[in-house]
Amino acid sequence: MQIAIIIHSETGHTLAVAIKMQTKLIAAGHQVSLARIQARNDREVDEQKIEFINCPKLPIADAYIFGAPVRGFMLSPLMKAYLNQIDDLSKKPVICFLTQHFPFKWMGGNQAMKQFKALLLNKNAHIKNHHIFNWSAKKKREKQINVAIHQLAFS
Ligand SMILES: Cc1cc2nc3c(=O)[nH]c(=O)nc-3n(C[C@H](O)[C@H](O)[C@H](O)COP(=O)(O)O)c2cc1C
């Protein structure tokens, strides 16, 4: 299966999870690309003012993984802007995940995930699974990542 992972990651947390997912899926026999959305003004909150320096065209794939950080109790504006302009996902299987600093999902994660899923559903994604990783709670985070990696599969 061709799987495309597309992430926004400023400080590397989301990227670290994406690399673990890519490694697991490659070991399972899939072809997995990993692309990073980047902007000159990474902290810009106004979608219209984001200056992308890397805005990969949605790769042709059988399944997708999207990952992003929580920003101000919302999905990162870069991922939001990216998802608003991609092609239709045509009911393809999608997994989405968020990383957040705070130790509890209600501290921005749940709200951001609601927004993430709504944007994906708007593009006709078939959301197979979603995850939130609470970065500052190290033990909890490691457990969350292990569970997500263990569950990770597209069939
Ligand atoms: C502007 C800004 C706003 C943030 N808002 C939140 C928030 O509402 N809740 C939270 O838990 N973490 C928040 N964070 C922390 C990031 O979500 C967290 O560090 C994330 O793992 C960073 O991912 P990255 O390393 O892939 O960029 C915020 C970070 C920034 C820079």
The ligand as a Gaussian input file, in Angstrom:
#p B3LYP/6-31G(d) Opt

LIG

0 1
 C        1.615000      29.423000      19.760000
 C        1.492000      28.101000      20.472000
 C        0.296000      27.747000      21.055000
 C        0.173000      26.524000      21.737000
 N       -1.010000      26.178000      22.310000
 C       -1.127000      25.013000      22.980000
 C       -2.362000      24.616000      23.590000
 O       -3.389000      25.282000      23.492000
 N       -2.381000      23.448000      24.298000
 C       -1.287000      22.652000      24.437000
 O       -1.371000      21.615000      25.111000
 N       -0.113000      22.976000      23.826000
 C       -0.017000      24.124000      23.115000
 N        1.171000      24.448000      22.491000
 C        2.288000      23.503000      22.554000
 C        2.399000      22.617000      21.315000
 O        1.138000      22.112000      20.920000
 C        3.302000      21.399000      21.592000
 O        4.547000      21.821000      22.081000
 C        3.468000      20.542000      20.356000
 O        3.866000      19.245000      20.735000
 C        4.514000      21.113000      19.391000
 O        4.618000      20.264000      18.275000
 P        5.846000      20.349000      17.253000
 O        7.106000      20.111000      18.056000
 O        5.601000      19.254000      16.290000
 O        5.821000      21.710000      16.641000
 C        1.300000      25.640000      21.813000
 C        2.497000      26.019000      21.194000
 C        2.603000      27.224000      20.526000
 C        3.919000      27.605000      19.879000

